[in-house]
Amino acid sequence: MLWKSLFAALGCAAALTVSAEAVRITPGGVDRPLISARSGEKTIRVKVEAANPDGLTLDLLACVYGERNPVAKVLKVPAKAETELRFRLPSVGIYDLCLIARRDGREVARTYTNYAVTPAPDYPRPDDFGACTHFAQGKGDYRRTFEYMKLAGFTRLRDDLPWSGLERKPKVYTISERIEKMVDIAPNYGIRPLLVTGYNTPAYKFARSFPTTGEQRAAFADAVAFAVKHFGNRVTEWEIWNEPNAMHPVNDYLPLLKEVYPKARAANPGITVISCGGGGAGGGPGGGMIVPILKAGGREFMDGFSIHPYMSPSDPDFGYAGYKSPIPRVEVRGVTRYLTGVTANNRKADGSQISCWVTEIGWPLEHPAARPDPVTEMKQAVYFARTMLLFRSTGSGTKVFWYDFQDDGIDPKNKEHNFGLIRTDYSPKPSYQAAAFCAWALRNRAFAGDLHKGAVITGPWNADRKALADGKLKIYQYGRGGDAVVALWAGDNRRYEVEFQLPFPYEQAIAFDWQGRRGVLPGKLDGNRIKLPVDFKVQYIVNKGK
């Protein structure tokens, strides 16, 4: 099916349209949702623009993502300016939609998009699942964005509160209407905002792109204190300056913290002040920003610190080799263990430990010509789930914000346009579906252990027999007893067959693939063991009683 492979290759853009005459078919958009909860009957609205609409009809073909055989068809629906198409989708998952316009049976235009069916959001959504939004930049519809974030399991967002908008004239403070609305509406969807402050303001003259004089630092701290007081308990998580990479941690950034922290906490003692803003080499995973600050006594001027440990195009399991770094590789578990150890050895005077926040991490889709092995839609989807599962497996409680929730543009060659889980037209990528099902499966279950003990790699592929011991093959348990869930994947992106023991009775086990489609478990072996093929995509085995 050529149309499927073509759409997958160009999937970083919005709906792809091919037309033989002046006919345009537009699915998606703020008012044409392509995401809903629960399987069953679905209705989509399609905008049809034609110089001559007479005699036009629409067909719809729906296939499970990446498969060839349609699971739903709608044929010969008379086209209108806004055409409704009704069809049934059999399960949770993401689907490829092909829309075809015909005149007298002859195809004149076709468009491709995706439709996501998520689990119902009636479960305890993960407290550590966050996403970055760009409402402060004028992007995004509040209610549609928050609805889709809720359906995908997110409970947190991160957005900007630029100093340049907060204080355009000295001591005259203004909160933008978009940020005010965002903060007001988000809680209705069970989402709590984190605001990151920073960026120079035209109210003062700066020699550098950062406040470096006592007057500038005091002015910035006063502006932050105003915002903290203004929002009260509506915003209790504040990040101080985004990626101050050009500034010296101790000479430039720490003096700012010393000015901001006491004023912000005086405005609202219940807030969490997060330092570093993802600054430091490589986004700070080796402690390039936080370690010098802690050594200089900065622990008393923060409650947490943030990193931006981007690893693309490498995978989250093994990442890339560290360069002049205290960690050998920049990968999720190693970074988290190292930084948790750093903070454990640098407690505040009251004995509390500062927390590590990942306020940006993500994998942008890459154009097929970018590299021999580019980041594809499927890789982005898989890496989202593996990232969240790996962070949870550290037991650190790290809050993780995916960058970002929605694409910033439609140029497939522009990296900054292609980080999103949904496209600019609000259509879902496979990564959106991976997020939604990972959230449903993981919930707030604590990591309960690695099930590789007693597991055996059996073949039939000529696989690495040390993959279990080396951590390449993951068999992770979250939750205990009747609440246990198992997630499996091959971190080295190879294919294995593994035999292992389930942590709950075989008869209670239900298998799901990465997107939430039910699978069939192989027959039970002695000792409540099963044998499964495992590859780079995450599989879940859930206790059906839960």
Sequence and secondary structure as in RCSB ss.txt:
>XXXX:A:sequence
MLWKSLFAALGCAAALTVSAEAVRITPGGVDRPLISARSGEKTIRVKVEAANPDGLTLDLLACVYGERNPVAKVL
KVPAKAETELRFRLPSVGIYDLCLIARRDGREVARTYTNYAVTPAPDYPRPDDFGACTHFAQGKGDYRRTFEYMK
LAGFTRLRDDLPWSGLERKPKVYTISERIEKMVDIAPNYGIRPLLVTGYNTPAYKFARSFPTTGEQRAAFADAVA
FAVKHFGNRVTEWEIWNEPNAMHPVNDYLPLLKEVYPKARAANPGITVISCGGGGAGGGPGGGMIVPILKAGGRE
FMDGFSIHPYMSPSDPDFGYAGYKSPIPRVEVRGVTRYLTGVTANNRKADGSQISCWVTEIGWPLEHPAARPDPV
TEMKQAVYFARTMLLFRSTGSGTKVFWYDFQDDGIDPKNKEHNFGLIRTDYSPKPSYQAAAFCAWALRNRAFAGD
LHKGAVITGPWNADRKALADGKLKIYQYGRGGDAVVALWAGDNRRYEVEFQLPFPYEQAIAFDWQGRRGVLPGKL
DGNRIKLPVDFKVQYIVNKGK
>XXXX:A:secstr
 HHHHHHHHTTTSS EEEESSSEEEE  STTS  EEESSEEEEEEEEEEES  TTEEEEEEEEETT SSEEEEEE
EEE  SEEEEEEEE SSEEEEEEEEEEETTEEEEEEEEEEEEE  S S   TTEEEE  GGGT   HHHHHHHHH
HTT  EEEEEEEHHHH SBTTB    HHHHHHHHHGGGGT EEEEEEE   TTS  SSSS  SHHHHHHHHHHHH
HHHHHHGGG  EEEESS  TTS IIIIIHHHHHHHHHHHHHH TT EEEESTT SGGGTTT TTHHHHHHTTGGG
G SEEEE    TTS TTT EE SS SSSEE HHHHHHHHHHHHHTS  TTS   EEEEEEE      TTSSSS  
 HHHHHHHHHHHHHHHHHTTS  EEEES SB S   TT GGG   SB TTS B HHHHHHHHHHHHHTT  EEEE
TTTT EE  SS   TTTTTTTSEEEEEES GGG EEEEEETTS  EEEEEE SS GGGEEEE TTS B      B
TTTEEEEEE SS EEEEETT 
